[in-house]
């Protein structure tokens, strides 16, 4: 195997390729980012309780996810992973709606707040989304929660 040494044609070629690659990577567009990445709001879930919720959003192109943890609903019994079906409805750009749904959740011990997500949805660049309602189905029982406060620090902007 030949070794590349300064002054030799192979070294100059390798150096040019490395410089061109570094320049291309430096000019690559940044991955889209959601701002804010985390927001809070309050939910009223009727008979099941009320409390704060923390939402965490991520984006990859037009695919987005929102994970949610809320003290508004606590689990009366231990729940296995991926056993909670959730649908989060958000206002979209002030007039439309966007729906994020899924049945991904960590195992939840009895008496613990319900965590769900990532819930999957689709977004477009510039979409502004604010949570308005949450539907959680656990063991065939549905809890419907309505937002009682605005999302803070503000809507998710994708």
Buried (B, 14 or more C-beta within 10 A) or exposed (E): EEEEEEEEEEEEEEEEEEEEEEEEEEEEEEEBEBEBEEBBBBBBBEEBBBBBBBBBBBBEEEEBBBBBBBBBBBBEEEBEEEBBBBBBBBBBBEEEEBBBBBBBBBEBEEEBBBBBBBBBBEBEEEBBBBBBBBBBBBEEEEBBBBBEEEBEEEBBBB
